[in-house]
Amino acid sequence: MYTVRAFAEITLVVALIGLISSSFFLVMVLMAAVRYRKRAAQARASANAISSLPSVTVLKPLHGLEPRLAENLASFFEQDYPDFEIIFGARDADSMALSVVE
């Protein structure tokens, strides 16, 4: 049978293994928390930078029906700038390009 000393040694080894593995887990959790806080701070800084950008107005003159006019005009609406407006202008109020814009 096991003696009290052998049982104490086995218990000590199991306790040390548990201590080492839980310490390793604690270090990993702390590293993840630090990394999360850094990324959250970067995301907040990025959001603040985007919201502080000025508004922009894009003036687009139109003149007649050009090849691929609809696709070219659609590219103006695919901007990733946060706050912009597009103003289309034509020489004639009955320009065919205005019907494409509408």
C-alpha positions as CSV (number, residue, x, y, z in Angstrom):
1,M,0.0,0.0,0.0
2,Y,0.9,3.6,-0.3
3,T,2.5,5.2,2.6
4,V,1.6,8.6,3.9
5,R,4.9,10.0,2.5
6,A,4.2,8.6,-1.0
7,F,0.7,10.0,-0.9
8,A,2.0,13.4,0.1
9,E,4.5,13.3,-2.8
10,I,1.8,12.4,-5.3
11,T,-0.4,15.1,-4.0
12,L,2.5,17.6,-4.2
13,V,3.2,16.7,-7.9
14,V,-0.5,17.0,-8.8
15,A,-0.7,20.3,-7.0
16,L,2.4,21.6,-8.8
17,I,1.0,20.5,-12.2
18,G,-2.3,22.3,-11.4
19,L,-0.4,25.4,-10.2
20,I,1.8,25.6,-13.4
21,S,-1.1,25.0,-15.8
22,S,-3.4,27.5,-14.1
23,S,-0.5,30.1,-14.0
24,F,0.0,29.5,-17.7
25,F,-3.7,30.0,-18.3
26,L,-3.7,33.2,-16.2
27,V,-0.8,34.6,-18.3
28,M,-2.7,33.8,-21.5
29,V,-5.9,35.5,-20.2
30,L,-3.9,38.6,-19.2
31,M,-2.2,38.8,-22.6
32,A,-5.6,38.5,-24.3
33,A,-7.0,41.2,-22.1
34,V,-4.2,43.6,-22.9
35,R,-4.5,42.9,-26.7
36,Y,-8.3,43.4,-26.5
37,R,-7.8,46.8,-24.8
38,K,-5.3,47.9,-27.4
39,R,-7.6,47.0,-30.3
40,A,-10.6,48.6,-28.6
41,A,-8.6,51.8,-28.1
42,Q,-7.5,51.7,-31.8
43,A,-11.1,51.2,-32.9
44,R,-12.2,54.2,-30.8
45,A,-9.4,56.4,-32.2
46,S,-10.3,55.3,-35.8
47,A,-14.0,56.1,-35.2
48,N,-13.1,59.5,-33.8
49,A,-10.9,60.3,-36.7
50,I,-13.6,59.3,-39.2
51,S,-16.3,61.4,-37.4
52,S,-14.1,64.5,-37.4
53,L,-13.6,64.6,-41.2
54,P,-15.3,67.5,-42.9
55,S,-18.2,67.2,-45.2
56,V,-17.5,67.1,-48.9
57,T,-19.5,68.3,-51.9
58,V,-18.7,66.7,-55.3
59,L,-19.7,68.7,-58.3
60,K,-20.3,66.5,-61.4
61,P,-21.0,68.3,-64.7
62,L,-23.1,66.4,-67.2
63,H,-23.1,66.9,-71.0
64,G,-25.1,64.6,-73.2
65,L,-25.2,60.8,-73.2
66,E,-21.7,59.4,-72.8
67,P,-20.8,55.8,-73.2
68,R,-21.3,53.9,-69.9
69,L,-22.7,57.0,-68.2
70,A,-24.8,55.0,-65.8
71,E,-21.9,52.9,-64.5
72,N,-19.7,56.0,-64.2
73,L,-22.3,57.9,-62.2
74,A,-22.9,54.8,-60.0
75,S,-19.2,54.9,-59.0
76,F,-19.8,58.3,-57.4
77,F,-22.3,56.7,-55.0
78,E,-19.9,54.0,-53.9
79,Q,-17.7,56.3,-51.9
80,D,-16.6,55.2,-48.4
81,Y,-16.2,58.8,-47.2
82,P,-18.6,59.3,-44.2
83,D,-20.3,62.6,-45.2
84,F,-20.6,63.7,-48.8
85,E,-23.1,65.1,-51.2
86,I,-23.1,65.0,-55.0
87,I,-24.4,67.9,-57.1
88,F,-25.1,67.2,-60.7
89,G,-25.2,70.1,-63.2
90,A,-26.2,70.3,-66.8
91,R,-26.1,73.1,-69.3
92,D,-29.6,72.3,-70.6
93,A,-32.6,71.3,-68.3
94,D,-33.7,68.8,-71.0
95,S,-30.3,67.1,-71.2
96,M,-30.6,63.3,-71.7
97,A,-27.9,62.8,-69.0
98,L,-30.3,64.2,-66.4
99,S,-32.7,61.4,-67.1
100,V,-29.9,58.9,-66.4
101,V,-29.2,60.6,-63.1
102,E,-32.8,60.5,-62.1
